[in-house]
């Protein structure tokens, strides 16, 4: 029959077992938090101790009481052992030399109490029966025997445990973790009070009920509450982190910028989905690569040097403009910004940042700069045009006006020879003015009036131009060589014929006194943009490198006394640019000139 006095220990055992099961289930889900495992084991040991207390309360003889006594001391050894490890897991305390020593002692005591039946643990022939009068008329009789030497030592060891718990609590408090230190101080007070009472009762100093089981229950509830708070806070933090990550992921995935993370060597460890729209790669294709793997070689070398310099001093990357190559080969311009992140010791781990596509912006800037330049050039041309109208067109008119006066006098005098010379001079002046006006009109129409673009063999364009320039070439005795590898081009055939014809005229004008004048027309591979490079080369007087850009200006004549109006090369440049190409000259004085252009 179970006595009423044994009911409280049984209730406390049930609470301890419930808390133990709860903590072990938490550990199953949070295996990186070992404090739930050690605390759960400690609660199991406390529950067993409470059961053994109930057994002692119901014992009717010293022999039966001795069995429950020995079980109690074994359980107490396990409680102390597991609680010590829980406390260290709970606080993360690093000083563990004393812990190992106490653990060895308590493990030994647990084994000895379980297997020893000699006087080392209990003196079964020496009675130590205690009668305790409790309130409400209750009485507890402890059918105990006197402890042996081993049990005496075990009873003194809690003093070392108390000192160790105090040390851990103080260290934890000083490190700023008061939320962990306060429960330890409270547990220390509860445990110390229970140990002190039970030691005095066991030693016969005064008669009272053993209280250690109540101290253990209070400690269990206290630490369970603290751990529950930790679990709840961790759950709240986890949910907050999940929500934050969700917001971040949503922001990253909907951002027009590419978000990335790279290690300190520049190797991508993360790439947001936006990289697909930016560079045509899936995120997993980028991870493991470096940004330099996605750049043309020259650009990769330049940006690598900049990155290494920044990483060496852990400086952020701020709006670094760089060129990357898409998966389909297309070139894009990116603006890269990134901030360094570090490990606990301050060492650089890598960079986190964003890449923004600024290709369109750079194109707009280039077009704006170019516009400020198709405007500065036009202003210069307008100034030259004003000069031409006021000078070059005025000169023939002055000539015509003057010779008309002479012509009238010579006609009245009957001097037919002078009349004919005057008429010839007037005709020449008129022809010059007509040619100048015609070329000015032609120049003004470039870019405004276009014929349809067609595919045409460049050899046919050259043939048309040679036919138009035949008279001048034959008069100067110029031999023209055309290479057989001329390509198929796309453009306005009539305009392209004008390009070649003007280059032929220019070459004839600057042959000088060359005994064997020669012009070569051909093709010279591809330029950096993949466009075919064509050329017209002569062996004339050449052009000083200082004037290479100047020769394409409107009305620019390096030799004021040379033939021509100074419009021909300006026409060439304008036509080539309308076709999306460019034109340039390579020449030295006295070594001929080669005019290159792309279509």
C-alpha positions as CSV (number, residue, x, y, z in Angstrom):
1,X,0.0,0.0,0.0
2,X,1.5,3.4,-1.0
3,X,1.7,5.9,1.8
4,X,0.5,9.5,1.4
5,X,4.0,10.8,1.9
6,X,5.2,9.1,-1.3
7,X,2.7,10.8,-3.5
8,X,4.7,14.1,-3.9
9,X,7.8,12.3,-5.1
10,X,5.7,10.3,-7.6
11,X,4.1,13.5,-8.9
12,X,7.6,15.2,-9.2
13,X,8.9,12.1,-11.0
14,X,6.1,12.4,-13.5
15,X,6.9,16.1,-14.1
16,X,10.6,15.3,-14.5
17,X,9.9,12.5,-17.0
18,X,7.6,14.8,-19.0
19,X,10.2,17.6,-19.2
20,X,12.9,15.0,-20.1
21,X,10.8,13.6,-23.0
22,X,10.0,17.2,-24.2
23,X,13.7,18.2,-24.2
24,X,14.8,15.0,-26.0
25,X,12.2,15.6,-28.7
26,X,13.5,19.2,-29.1
27,X,17.0,17.7,-29.5
28,X,15.8,15.4,-32.3
29,X,14.8,18.5,-34.2
30,X,17.7,20.7,-33.1
31,X,20.7,18.4,-33.1
32,X,23.1,21.3,-33.1
33,X,21.8,22.3,-29.6
34,X,23.2,19.6,-27.3
35,X,22.0,21.4,-24.2
36,X,18.5,19.8,-24.8
37,X,20.1,16.3,-24.8
38,X,22.1,16.7,-21.6
39,X,19.2,18.5,-19.8
40,X,16.8,15.8,-20.9
41,X,19.1,13.1,-19.5
42,X,19.5,15.0,-16.3
43,X,15.7,15.2,-16.0
44,X,15.4,11.5,-16.5
45,X,17.9,10.9,-13.7
46,X,16.0,13.3,-11.4
47,X,12.8,11.4,-12.2
48,X,14.4,8.1,-11.2
49,X,15.7,9.7,-8.0
50,X,12.1,10.8,-7.2
51,X,10.8,7.3,-7.8
52,X,13.6,5.9,-5.5
53,X,12.5,8.5,-2.8
54,X,9.0,7.3,-3.0
55,X,10.3,3.7,-2.6
56,X,12.3,4.8,0.5
57,X,9.2,6.4,2.0
58,X,7.3,3.1,1.6
59,X,10.1,0.9,2.9
60,X,9.1,-1.2,6.0
61,X,12.6,-2.5,6.9
62,X,16.2,-1.4,7.0
63,X,17.1,-4.0,4.3
64,X,14.5,-2.7,2.0
65,X,15.4,0.9,2.8
66,X,19.1,0.2,2.1
67,X,18.2,-1.0,-1.4
68,X,16.4,2.3,-2.1
69,X,19.2,4.3,-0.4
70,X,21.8,2.8,-2.8
71,X,19.6,3.5,-5.8
72,X,19.2,7.1,-4.6
73,X,22.9,7.7,-4.4
74,X,23.4,6.1,-7.8
75,X,20.8,8.3,-9.3
76,X,22.3,11.4,-7.6
77,X,25.6,10.6,-9.2
78,X,24.0,10.5,-12.6
79,X,22.0,13.7,-11.9
80,X,25.2,15.6,-11.0
81,X,27.1,14.2,-14.0
82,X,24.5,15.1,-16.6
83,X,23.6,18.5,-15.0
84,X,27.3,19.5,-15.1
85,X,27.5,18.8,-18.8
86,X,24.2,20.5,-19.4
87,X,25.5,23.6,-17.7
88,X,28.5,23.7,-19.9
89,X,26.5,23.1,-23.1
90,X,24.0,25.7,-22.0
91,X,26.6,28.5,-21.4
92,X,29.4,27.4,-23.9
93,X,31.9,27.6,-21.0
94,X,35.4,26.8,-22.2
95,X,37.2,25.8,-19.0
96,X,36.5,22.1,-18.8
97,X,39.4,20.6,-16.9
98,X,37.5,20.6,-13.6
99,X,34.4,19.3,-15.5
100,X,36.3,16.3,-16.7
101,X,37.6,15.5,-13.2
102,X,34.1,15.8,-11.6
103,X,32.6,13.7,-14.4
104,X,35.1,10.9,-13.8
105,X,34.3,10.9,-10.1
106,X,30.6,10.9,-10.5
107,X,30.7,8.2,-13.2
108,X,32.8,6.1,-10.8
109,X,30.3,6.7,-7.9
110,X,27.4,5.7,-10.2
111,X,29.1,2.4,-11.1
112,X,30.1,1.6,-7.5
113,X,26.7,2.3,-6.2
114,X,25.2,0.0,-8.8
115,X,27.5,-3.0,-8.3
116,X,28.9,-2.7,-4.7
117,X,27.2,-4.5,-1.9
118,X,30.0,-4.1,0.7
119,X,30.5,-1.7,3.6
120,X,32.2,0.7,1.2
121,X,28.8,2.1,0.2
122,X,26.4,1.3,3.1
123,X,26.8,-0.2,6.5
124,X,23.7,-2.4,6.4
125,X,24.3,-3.6,10.0
126,X,24.3,-0.1,11.4
127,X,20.8,1.4,11.7
128,X,20.2,5.1,11.0
129,X,16.4,5.1,11.1
130,X,14.9,8.7,11.2
131,X,11.4,9.7,12.3
132,X,10.3,13.1,11.0
133,X,7.1,14.7,12.2
134,X,5.4,16.8,9.5
135,X,2.6,19.3,9.6
136,X,-1.0,18.0,9.4
137,X,-0.1,15.1,11.6
138,X,2.0,13.4,8.9
139,X,5.0,11.4,9.8
140,X,7.9,10.1,7.7
141,X,10.1,7.2,8.7
142,X,13.3,6.8,6.8
143,X,14.4,3.2,7.1
144,X,18.0,4.1,6.5
145,X,21.4,2.5,7.3
146,X,24.7,4.3,8.0
147,X,26.7,5.4,4.9
148,X,30.0,3.8,4.1
149,X,33.3,5.6,3.2
150,X,32.5,5.9,-0.5
151,X,29.0,7.3,0.2
152,X,30.5,9.8,2.7
153,X,32.9,11.1,0.0
154,X,30.1,11.3,-2.5
155,X,28.1,13.3,0.0
156,X,30.9,15.9,0.3
157,X,31.5,16.2,-3.5
158,X,28.5,18.5,-4.1
159,X,30.5,21.2,-2.5
160,X,32.9,21.1,-5.4
161,X,29.9,21.0,-7.8
162,X,28.5,24.2,-6.1
163,X,31.9,25.9,-6.5
164,X,32.1,24.9,-10.2
165,X,28.6,26.1,-10.9
166,X,29.3,29.4,-9.2
167,X,32.5,29.8,-11.3
168,X,30.6,29.2,-14.5
169,X,27.8,31.5,-13.6
170,X,30.2,34.4,-12.7
171,X,32.1,33.9,-16.0
172,X,28.9,33.8,-18.0
173,X,27.6,37.0,-16.3
174,X,30.9,38.8,-16.9
175,X,30.8,37.9,-20.6
176,X,27.5,39.9,-20.9
177,X,25.1,36.9,-21.1
178,X,22.9,37.8,-18.1
179,X,19.9,35.9,-19.5
180,X,21.9,32.7,-19.1
181,X,23.7,33.6,-15.9
182,X,20.7,34.6,-13.8
183,X,19.0,31.0,-14.1
184,X,22.4,29.5,-13.0
185,X,22.6,31.7,-9.9
186,X,19.0,30.7,-9.0
187,X,19.8,27.0,-9.7
188,X,22.9,27.4,-7.5
189,X,20.8,28.7,-4.6
190,X,18.2,25.9,-4.9
191,X,20.7,23.1,-5.3
192,X,22.9,24.5,-2.5
193,X,19.9,24.8,-0.1
194,X,18.8,21.3,-0.8
195,X,22.3,19.8,-0.4
196,X,22.8,21.7,2.8
197,X,19.5,20.5,4.3
198,X,19.9,16.9,3.3
199,X,23.5,16.8,4.6
200,X,22.5,18.1,8.0
201,X,19.5,15.8,8.2
202,X,21.6,12.8,7.1
203,X,24.3,13.7,9.7
204,X,21.6,13.9,12.5
205,X,22.2,17.5,13.2
206,X,18.4,18.0,13.2
207,X,15.3,16.1,12.2
208,X,13.5,17.2,9.0
209,X,12.4,15.9,5.7
210,X,14.9,15.5,2.8
211,X,14.4,18.4,0.4
212,X,16.8,17.7,-2.4
213,X,14.0,16.2,-4.6
214,X,12.1,19.5,-4.2
215,X,15.2,21.5,-5.1
216,X,15.7,19.3,-8.2
217,X,12.1,19.9,-9.3
218,X,12.5,23.7,-8.8
219,X,15.8,23.5,-10.8
220,X,14.1,21.5,-13.6
221,X,11.2,23.9,-13.9
222,X,13.5,26.9,-13.8
223,X,15.9,25.6,-16.5
224,X,13.0,24.3,-18.6
225,X,11.5,27.8,-18.5
226,X,14.9,29.3,-19.6
227,X,15.4,26.8,-22.3
228,X,11.8,27.2,-23.5
229,X,12.4,30.9,-23.8
230,X,15.5,30.2,-25.8
231,X,13.5,27.9,-28.1
232,X,10.8,30.4,-28.5
233,X,13.2,33.2,-29.2
234,X,15.1,30.9,-31.7
235,X,11.8,30.2,-33.4
236,X,10.9,33.8,-33.5
237,X,14.4,34.7,-34.8
238,X,14.1,31.8,-37.3
239,X,10.7,33.1,-38.5
240,X,12.1,36.6,-38.7
241,X,15.1,35.4,-40.6
242,X,12.8,33.4,-43.0
243,X,10.6,36.5,-43.5
244,X,13.7,38.6,-44.1
245,X,15.2,36.0,-46.5
246,X,11.9,35.9,-48.3
247,X,11.8,39.7,-48.6
248,X,15.4,39.7,-49.7
249,X,14.8,36.9,-52.2
250,X,11.8,38.7,-53.6
251,X,13.8,41.9,-53.9
252,X,16.7,40.1,-55.5
253,X,14.6,38.2,-58.0
254,X,12.5,41.2,-59.1
255,X,15.4,43.6,-59.2
256,X,16.6,44.8,-62.6
257,X,20.2,44.4,-61.3
258,X,22.2,41.2,-61.0
259,X,23.0,40.5,-57.3
260,X,26.0,38.3,-56.6
261,X,28.4,37.0,-54.0
262,X,32.1,36.1,-54.6
263,X,34.9,34.8,-52.5
264,X,38.1,36.7,-51.9
265,X,39.6,35.3,-55.2
266,X,36.6,36.7,-57.1
267,X,34.9,33.3,-57.7
268,X,31.1,33.6,-57.7
269,X,29.4,31.7,-54.9
270,X,25.9,33.1,-55.6
271,X,24.2,34.6,-58.6
272,X,20.7,35.9,-58.7
273,X,18.3,34.8,-61.5
274,X,18.7,38.3,-63.1
275,X,22.1,37.1,-64.5
276,X,20.1,35.3,-67.2
277,X,18.6,38.5,-68.6
278,X,21.9,40.3,-68.2
279,X,24.4,37.9,-69.6
280,X,22.3,34.9,-70.9
281,X,23.6,32.4,-68.3
282,X,21.7,30.4,-65.7
283,X,22.8,31.2,-62.1
284,X,24.4,27.7,-61.8
285,X,26.5,28.3,-64.9
286,X,28.0,31.4,-63.3
287,X,28.7,30.0,-59.8
288,X,32.3,28.7,-59.8
289,X,33.4,31.2,-62.4
290,X,35.0,34.6,-62.0
291,X,33.8,37.9,-63.6
292,X,37.1,37.8,-65.5
293,X,36.0,34.5,-67.2
294,X,33.1,36.5,-68.7
295,X,35.2,39.3,-70.2
296,X,37.3,39.8,-73.3
297,X,41.0,39.1,-72.5
298,X,42.2,42.7,-72.4
299,X,39.3,43.8,-70.2
300,X,39.8,40.8,-67.9
301,X,43.4,41.8,-67.3
302,X,42.5,45.4,-66.6
303,X,39.6,44.6,-64.2
304,X,41.6,41.8,-62.5
305,X,44.3,44.3,-61.6
306,X,41.7,46.7,-60.2
307,X,40.0,43.9,-58.2
308,X,43.3,42.6,-56.7
309,X,44.2,46.1,-55.6
310,X,40.8,46.6,-53.9
311,X,40.8,43.2,-52.3
312,X,44.4,43.6,-50.9
313,X,43.1,46.5,-48.8
314,X,39.5,45.2,-48.4
315,X,38.1,48.3,-50.1
316,X,34.6,48.4,-51.6
317,X,34.0,48.4,-55.4
318,X,32.2,51.6,-56.4
319,X,30.6,51.9,-59.8
320,X,33.4,50.1,-61.6
321,X,32.6,50.2,-65.3
322,X,33.6,47.1,-67.2
323,X,32.8,45.2,-70.4
324,X,31.4,41.6,-70.3
325,X,30.6,39.2,-73.1
326,X,27.1,37.6,-73.1
327,X,26.7,33.9,-73.7
328,X,25.7,34.6,-77.2
329,X,28.8,36.7,-77.8
330,X,27.2,40.1,-77.5
331,X,29.2,42.8,-75.7
332,X,27.5,44.6,-72.8
333,X,28.8,47.3,-70.5
334,X,28.3,46.8,-66.7
335,X,28.5,49.0,-63.7
336,X,29.8,46.9,-60.7
337,X,29.5,47.9,-57.0
338,X,30.3,45.6,-54.1
339,X,31.1,45.6,-50.4
340,X,33.6,43.3,-48.6
341,X,32.5,41.0,-45.9
342,X,34.7,39.4,-43.2
343,X,35.1,36.4,-40.8
344,X,35.0,36.7,-37.0
345,X,38.7,37.6,-36.9
346,X,38.4,40.4,-39.5
347,X,39.8,38.4,-42.4
348,X,38.3,39.1,-45.9
349,X,35.9,36.4,-47.0
350,X,34.7,38.0,-50.2
351,X,32.4,40.6,-51.7
352,X,28.7,41.0,-52.1
353,X,27.4,43.4,-54.7
354,X,25.3,44.1,-57.8
355,X,25.9,44.5,-61.5
356,X,23.9,47.0,-63.6
357,X,23.6,47.0,-67.4
358,X,24.6,50.5,-68.5
359,X,25.1,49.5,-72.2
360,X,22.2,51.7,-73.3
361,X,23.3,54.6,-71.2
362,X,26.8,54.4,-72.5
363,X,25.4,54.3,-76.1
364,X,23.4,57.4,-75.3
365,X,26.4,59.1,-73.9
366,X,28.5,58.1,-76.9
367,X,25.8,59.4,-79.2
368,X,25.5,62.6,-77.3
369,X,29.3,63.1,-77.4
370,X,29.3,62.2,-81.1
371,X,26.4,64.7,-81.7
372,X,28.3,67.4,-79.9
373,X,31.3,66.4,-82.1
374,X,28.3,65.5,-86.6
375,X,27.5,69.7,-84.4
376,X,31.2,71.1,-83.7
377,X,32.2,69.7,-87.1
378,X,29.2,71.2,-88.8
379,X,29.9,74.6,-87.2
380,X,33.4,74.3,-88.6
381,X,32.1,73.3,-92.0
382,X,29.6,76.2,-91.8
383,X,32.4,78.6,-91.2
384,X,34.4,77.1,-94.1
385,X,31.2,77.2,-96.2
386,X,30.8,80.9,-95.4
387,X,34.4,81.5,-96.4
388,X,34.0,79.5,-99.6
389,X,30.8,81.5,-100.5
390,X,32.6,84.8,-99.8
391,X,35.9,83.9,-101.4
392,X,35.9,80.8,-103.7
393,X,32.6,81.7,-105.3
394,X,33.4,85.4,-105.3
395,X,36.7,84.8,-107.2
396,X,35.1,83.4,-110.4
397,X,32.4,86.2,-110.3
398,X,35.2,88.8,-110.1
399,X,37.0,87.1,-112.9
400,X,33.8,87.1,-115.0
401,X,33.0,90.7,-114.2
402,X,36.5,91.9,-115.0
403,X,36.8,90.1,-118.3
404,X,33.4,91.2,-119.4
405,X,34.7,94.8,-119.2
406,X,37.9,93.8,-121.2
407,X,35.8,91.9,-123.6
408,X,33.7,94.9,-124.4
409,X,36.7,97.1,-125.1
410,X,38.4,94.4,-127.2
411,X,35.2,93.9,-129.2
412,X,34.9,97.6,-129.9
413,X,38.6,97.7,-130.9
414,X,38.1,94.7,-133.2
415,X,40.8,92.7,-131.4
416,X,39.4,89.2,-132.0
417,X,42.3,87.3,-130.5
418,X,41.9,89.0,-127.1
419,X,38.1,88.6,-127.3
420,X,38.6,84.8,-127.7
421,X,41.0,84.7,-124.7
422,X,38.6,86.7,-122.6
423,X,35.8,84.4,-123.5
424,X,37.9,81.4,-122.6
425,X,38.8,82.8,-119.2
426,X,35.1,83.5,-118.5
427,X,34.1,80.0,-119.5
428,X,36.8,78.5,-117.1
429,X,35.6,80.7,-114.3
430,X,32.0,79.7,-114.9
431,X,32.9,76.0,-115.0
432,X,34.8,76.3,-111.7
433,X,31.9,77.9,-110.1
434,X,29.5,75.3,-111.4
435,X,31.7,72.5,-110.2
436,X,31.9,74.1,-106.7
437,X,28.2,74.6,-106.5
438,X,27.5,71.0,-107.8
439,X,29.8,69.5,-105.1
440,X,28.3,71.6,-102.4
441,X,24.9,70.5,-103.4
442,X,26.1,66.9,-103.5
443,X,27.6,67.1,-100.0
444,X,24.4,68.6,-98.6
445,X,22.3,65.7,-99.9
446,X,24.4,63.0,-98.3
447,X,22.4,61.4,-95.5
448,X,19.1,63.0,-96.7
449,X,18.5,61.5,-100.1
450,X,19.3,57.8,-100.2
451,X,19.0,55.2,-102.9
452,X,17.9,51.7,-101.8
453,X,20.7,49.6,-100.4
454,X,21.6,46.5,-102.5
455,X,24.2,43.7,-102.5
456,X,26.8,44.5,-105.1
457,X,30.2,43.2,-106.0
458,X,32.8,45.9,-105.0
459,X,34.6,45.0,-108.3
460,X,31.6,46.4,-110.2
461,X,31.8,49.6,-108.1
462,X,35.5,50.0,-108.9
463,X,34.8,49.4,-112.6
464,X,32.1,52.2,-112.7
465,X,34.5,54.6,-110.9
466,X,37.4,53.8,-113.3
467,X,35.2,54.5,-116.2
468,X,34.2,57.9,-114.9
469,X,37.8,58.8,-114.0
470,X,39.2,57.3,-117.2
471,X,40.0,60.7,-118.8
472,X,42.0,62.0,-115.9
473,X,43.8,58.8,-115.3
474,X,44.8,58.5,-118.9
475,X,45.9,62.2,-119.1
476,X,48.2,61.7,-116.1
477,X,49.5,58.3,-117.3
478,X,48.4,56.5,-114.1
479,X,48.4,52.7,-114.0
480,X,45.6,51.2,-111.9
481,X,45.9,47.8,-110.3
482,X,42.8,46.1,-108.9
483,X,43.3,43.0,-106.7
484,X,41.0,40.0,-107.6
485,X,39.7,39.4,-104.0
486,X,37.2,42.2,-103.8
487,X,34.2,41.3,-101.7
488,X,30.4,41.5,-102.0
489,X,29.2,44.7,-100.1
490,X,25.8,46.2,-99.2
491,X,25.0,49.8,-99.9
492,X,24.0,52.6,-102.2
493,X,25.9,51.7,-105.4
494,X,25.9,55.2,-106.8
495,X,27.3,56.7,-103.5
496,X,29.9,54.0,-103.2
497,X,31.0,54.8,-106.7
498,X,31.5,58.4,-105.7
499,X,33.8,57.2,-102.8
500,X,36.1,55.4,-105.1
501,X,36.0,58.1,-107.8
502,X,36.9,60.9,-105.3
503,X,39.7,58.8,-104.0
504,X,41.0,58.3,-107.5
505,X,40.7,62.0,-108.2
506,X,42.6,62.8,-105.0
507,X,45.4,60.4,-105.9
508,X,45.7,62.0,-109.4
509,X,45.9,65.5,-107.9
510,X,48.8,64.5,-105.6
511,X,50.9,62.3,-107.8
512,X,53.5,65.1,-108.1
513,X,56.3,64.4,-110.6
514,X,56.1,60.7,-110.1
515,X,57.6,59.1,-113.3
516,X,55.5,55.9,-113.0
517,X,52.3,56.9,-111.2
518,X,50.4,53.9,-109.8
519,X,47.1,53.3,-107.9
520,X,46.1,50.0,-106.3
521,X,42.6,49.1,-105.1
522,X,42.1,46.1,-102.9
523,X,40.9,44.5,-99.6
524,X,42.9,44.1,-96.4
525,X,41.1,41.7,-94.0
526,X,38.7,42.6,-91.3
527,X,38.8,45.3,-88.6
528,X,38.1,44.8,-84.8
529,X,34.3,44.9,-85.4
530,X,34.4,42.2,-88.1
531,X,33.9,44.7,-91.0
532,X,35.8,44.4,-94.3
533,X,38.6,46.9,-94.8
534,X,39.1,48.2,-98.4
535,X,41.8,50.6,-99.6
536,X,43.0,52.9,-102.4
537,X,46.8,53.3,-102.4
538,X,48.9,55.6,-104.5
539,X,52.6,56.3,-104.9
540,X,52.3,60.1,-105.0
541,X,53.7,62.8,-102.7
542,X,52.1,61.5,-99.5
543,X,50.7,63.4,-96.6
544,X,52.5,64.6,-93.4
545,X,51.0,62.6,-90.4
546,X,50.2,65.9,-88.7
547,X,47.5,66.5,-91.4
548,X,45.9,63.0,-91.5
549,X,42.7,64.1,-89.8
550,X,42.6,67.5,-91.4
551,X,42.4,66.2,-95.0
552,X,38.8,64.9,-94.4
553,X,37.6,68.4,-93.3
554,X,35.3,70.4,-95.6
555,X,37.1,72.7,-98.0
556,X,40.5,71.6,-96.5
557,X,43.2,71.9,-99.2
558,X,46.8,71.2,-98.0
559,X,48.0,72.8,-101.2
560,X,46.0,76.0,-102.0
561,X,47.3,75.9,-105.6
562,X,46.2,72.3,-106.2
563,X,43.3,71.3,-108.4
564,X,40.0,70.5,-106.7
565,X,37.6,72.3,-104.4
566,X,38.6,70.6,-101.0
567,X,35.2,68.9,-100.9
568,X,36.1,65.4,-102.4
569,X,37.5,63.7,-99.2
570,X,34.8,65.3,-97.1
571,X,32.3,63.6,-99.4
572,X,34.1,60.3,-99.0
573,X,34.0,60.6,-95.2
574,X,30.3,61.5,-95.2
575,X,29.2,58.7,-97.5
576,X,31.3,56.1,-95.6
577,X,29.8,57.2,-92.3
578,X,26.3,57.1,-93.6
579,X,27.0,53.4,-94.5
580,X,28.0,52.7,-90.9
581,X,31.8,52.6,-91.7
582,X,34.8,54.7,-91.1
583,X,37.7,56.1,-93.2
584,X,41.3,56.9,-92.3
585,X,44.6,57.5,-94.0
586,X,48.1,56.1,-93.5
587,X,50.9,58.1,-95.2
588,X,54.2,59.8,-94.8
589,X,55.6,62.7,-96.8
590,X,57.2,61.5,-100.1
591,X,55.9,57.9,-99.6
592,X,52.5,57.9,-101.2
593,X,49.2,57.5,-99.3
594,X,46.8,54.7,-98.5
595,X,43.1,55.6,-97.8
596,X,41.3,52.8,-95.8
597,X,37.6,52.5,-95.4
598,X,35.0,50.0,-94.1
599,X,31.6,49.3,-95.4
